[in-house]
Amino acid sequence: MLTMNDIAVDPLSLGEAADFSALFGNDRPVELEIGCGKGGFLLRQARAHPERNYLGIEWANAYYKFAADRMARWGLGNVRVMRCDAKPFVLRRVAAGSLAALHVYHPDPWPKRRHRKRRLVQADFAEAAARVLAPGGRLAVQSDHAEYFCQMQAVILSRAEFMAAPFEDETIGAAGAGLQTNYEVKYLREGRAIYRLAVVKWT
Ligand SMILES: C[S@@+](CC[C@H](N)C(=O)[O-])C[C@H]1O[C@@H](n2cnc3c(N)ncnc32)[C@H](O)[C@@H]1O
C-alpha cells in the first residue's frame, strides 16, 4: 500500500543535478510531464507502461496533492509527482540525455501580449528539451491555443536535433483515443480545435 509520501517528491531532495535512478530506485526510462494537473494522463500512462518511470511536475498545490494522492491510491510505484516551477528545473537540473520523453499538454497560453514572456515553451525551453532528451527521445506538445501552438511549433522545429514524428504512437495508448487529459476532454466537449506536435530527437 503506497501513501502520498511515497509519490510526492520534495524538489530540494533531488539535489542540484536530479538523480532519476535514485528517485525511482532503478534505471528504467524516465518520462516527464510538465503541468500534469490532476494527473489523468500520468495515471493512464503509468498503468499501461510499468516498465517505464513517470515524473509529473505541477505548480498548483491543490492539483499536485490531488495527483500524488491519486497515484498512491492506484499503487503506482513507477510515478512521482513534484511541485515546482518546471522551467528552471528542466533548464538547469535535468542531466543531458536523461529523459525518454517530455510531455507538455495544454500549457498555460498567457494570451495577453504583455504576459507572453511567461510562456513555458520558448526558444530556451526547446533548446533544453533537445539537451535533456536521450537519442530517440520524444517531445510532445498539445494546445487549443492556435497562436501559442504556432510559437511552440516554430521554436521546436527550428532545432536540428528534432524530427517530426506521429503524435499517437505505441507509447501513447490506443490510436484515436487521444490523451484524455482534463483539458483535452473539456475542450473537445466544447468543440474546440486541438493542435498537436510530436518530435523525436534523432541525433
Ligand atoms: C491548462 S492546465 C493543463 C493541465 C493538464 N496538462 C491537462 O491537459 O489537463 C496547465 C497546468 O500547468 C501547470 N503549470 C503551469 N506552469 C507551470 C510550471 N512552470 N511548472 C509546473 N506546472 C505548471 C498549471 O498549474 C496547470 O495545472
Ligand as a Chemical Component Dictionary entry (heavy atoms), coordinates in Angstrom:
data_LIG
# 
_chem_comp.id                   LIG 
_chem_comp.type                 NON-POLYMER 
_chem_comp.pdbx_formal_charge   0 
_chem_comp.three_letter_code    LIG 
# 
loop_
_chem_comp_atom.comp_id 
_chem_comp_atom.atom_id 
_chem_comp_atom.alt_atom_id 
_chem_comp_atom.type_symbol 
_chem_comp_atom.charge 
_chem_comp_atom.model_Cartn_x 
_chem_comp_atom.model_Cartn_y 
_chem_comp_atom.model_Cartn_z 
_chem_comp_atom.pdbx_ordinal 
LIG C1  C1  C 0  -4.085 24.435 -18.528 1  
LIG S1  S1  S 1  -3.546 23.355 -17.292 2  
LIG C2  C2  C 0  -3.362 21.786 -18.149 3  
LIG C3  C3  C 0  -3.310 20.615 -17.210 4  
LIG C4  C4  C 0  -3.167 19.248 -17.903 5  
LIG N1  N1  N 0  -1.922 19.154 -18.620 6  
LIG C5  C5  C 0  -4.311 18.970 -18.836 7  
LIG O1  O1  O 0  -4.120 18.950 -20.049 8  
LIG O2  O2  O -1 -5.423 18.759 -18.314 9  
LIG C6  C6  C 0  -1.832 23.838 -17.128 10 
LIG C7  C7  C 0  -1.220 23.268 -15.874 11 
LIG O3  O3  O 0  0.167  23.537 -15.871 12 
LIG C8  C8  C 0  0.560  23.981 -14.582 13 
LIG N2  N2  N 0  1.747  24.817 -14.778 14 
LIG C9  C9  C 0  1.798  25.984 -15.454 15 
LIG N3  N3  N 0  3.043  26.458 -15.473 16 
LIG C10 C10 C 0  3.814  25.561 -14.804 17 
LIG C11 C11 C 0  5.198  25.489 -14.481 18 
LIG N4  N4  N 0  6.042  26.444 -14.861 19 
LIG N5  N5  N 0  5.630  24.428 -13.777 20 
LIG C12 C12 C 0  4.781  23.455 -13.387 21 
LIG N6  N6  N 0  3.449  23.466 -13.662 22 
LIG C13 C13 C 0  2.979  24.499 -14.365 23 
LIG C14 C14 C 0  -0.659 24.733 -14.066 24 
LIG O4  O4  O 0  -0.677 24.810 -12.654 25 
LIG C15 C15 C 0  -1.800 23.884 -14.612 26 
LIG O5  O5  O 0  -2.183 22.868 -13.724 27 
# 
loop_
_chem_comp_bond.comp_id 
_chem_comp_bond.atom_id_1 
_chem_comp_bond.atom_id_2 
_chem_comp_bond.value_order 
_chem_comp_bond.pdbx_ordinal 
LIG C1  S1  SING 1  
LIG S1  C2  SING 2  
LIG S1  C6  SING 3  
LIG C2  C3  SING 4  
LIG C3  C4  SING 5  
LIG C4  N1  SING 6  
LIG C4  C5  SING 7  
LIG C5  O1  DOUB 8  
LIG C5  O2  SING 9  
LIG C6  C7  SING 10 
LIG C7  O3  SING 11 
LIG C7  C15 SING 12 
LIG O3  C8  SING 13 
LIG C8  N2  SING 14 
LIG C8  C14 SING 15 
LIG N2  C9  SING 16 
LIG N2  C13 SING 17 
LIG C9  N3  DOUB 18 
LIG N3  C10 SING 19 
LIG C10 C11 SING 20 
LIG C10 C13 DOUB 21 
LIG C11 N4  SING 22 
LIG C11 N5  DOUB 23 
LIG N5  C12 SING 24 
LIG C12 N6  DOUB 25 
LIG N6  C13 SING 26 
LIG C14 O4  SING 27 
LIG C14 C15 SING 28 
LIG C15 O5  SING 29 
# 
